[in-house]
Amino acid sequence: MRLTAMSYNLMRVFEEISKTQLPELIHPSDKKYSEALEIRQQQAQKRDRFVNPLFF
């Protein structure tokens, strides 16, 4: 179980690094999700609330 969790976390780190170094390789669905999340964040701030950090 630990090996599975470590492998998953390592893959996530590689994915995040590749997104910052080569932004043109980001999948369109990821871009769409990020934009929608930004809109939700702005709407929540207007109401003095916040979006759950697990969505990021």
Buried (B, 14 or more C-beta within 10 A) or exposed (E): EEEEEEEEEEEEEEEEEEEEEEEEEBEEEEEEEEEEEEEBBEEEEEEEEEBEEEEE
